[in-house]
Amino acid sequence: MTTVSATELQNNFGKYLQYVQAGNEVIILRNGKEIARLISYDKSVSFLTDSLLGVLKGDYSEESIKAERMKKYESIDWYKYYSWCILQPQGFCRGFV
């Protein structure tokens, strides 16, 4: 794996394309921050399956996932939101009211 700036990649694209075709990985930086990863087509399948490994194994609890999703709604004052929806034009809060 190697890291290069976006300008370096643009100026030497052929060189890095061959590097990736050989099975290596290139991390692209812009202003010192990682913005993209260049990997070969063959490795992209294994990269995706490796990142989903926990889901594929079933190492998750449906209840814990649901609880995590609901956390963001706990702080909403639903009465105030409902009152606001009633005052909006017809159809603005469709499905809620």
Secondary structure, 3 states (H helix, E strand, C coil): CEEEEHHHHHHCHHHHHHHHHCCCCEEEEECCEEEEEECCHHHHHHHHHHHCHHHHHCCCCHHHHHHHHHHHHHCCCHHHHHHHHHCCCCCCCCCCC
